[in-house]
Amino acid sequence: MGQPDKRVGSIGWFDLTVDDADRVRDFYADVVGWKMSSVPMGSYADYGVHRPDGDEMIAGICHARGPNANLPPVWLPYVNVADLDRSLNRTETLGGRVIVGERSMGGMGRMAVVSDPSGAMLALFEHPAPVDSEHDSDDDSDDEGLGEA
């Protein structure tokens, strides 16, 4: 799988969440020519979408179950944000709505689904902060003089 674009403001992913993911998978495989792969989700599998000429996963087709049960049945772009909490607050302040509140995506980050004032929906995605390997060592000598949090 290729590396997603993690830059703030970039669309890093697309998902489609539907009741009958098997049928929709077959539809897109035939109509568009996408290749599909199984993505184990415990007691069922969602699907990775691949271009006909490659192995890189470019999107997902998901069952509307478990954590995806309340997601709308639309192609949902995941837009990278610097601060998910701030973006959710600004969404509501500026007349949008939080459709699905913040949830963890494990080590990949956090996401939420919002709608803009017109009702158009998208997912907001915050990647984890990068680890500063320079400050992960056992040497605390560089820590002197740092301001308090």
Buried (B, 14 or more C-beta within 10 A) or exposed (E): EEEBEEEEEBBBBBBBBBEEBBEBBEBBBEEEEBBBBEBEBEEBBBBBBBEEEEEEBBBBBBBBBEEBEEBBEBEBBBBBBEEBEEBBEEBEEEEBEBBBEBEEBEEEBBBBBBBEEEEEBBBBBBBEEEEEEEEEEEEEEEEEEEEEE
